[in-house]
Amino acid sequence: MYLDQAKKAEIFGQYGKSATDTGSVESQVALFTYRIAHLTEHLKKNHKDHVTARSLTMLVGRRRKLLKYLRERDIERYRALIKALGLRK
């Protein structure tokens, strides 16, 4: 599987408060970004996989909602996260 417990702990440790911090907005957005990148690569090879395309669209929407929430609550954390993840905003 592409996302095991060790990889999740690494993502949460890098972007969250600790390796077990799974609830913060930063760690969730980082995990979604990793999953979005993986699904995008999958769809480049399997362009007829409509179920994965729909899942990717829903995942992008979830990430966008979390980023909007973070932008409204704390603009500095939002800017730092966008810069760290390399997102276009």
Protein Blocks (a to p, Z undefined) as FASTA:
>chain_A
ZZdfklmmmmmmmmmmblklmkbmklmmmmmmmmmmmmmmmmmmmmmlmklmmmmmmmmm
mmmmmmmmmmmmommlmmmmmmmnopaZZ
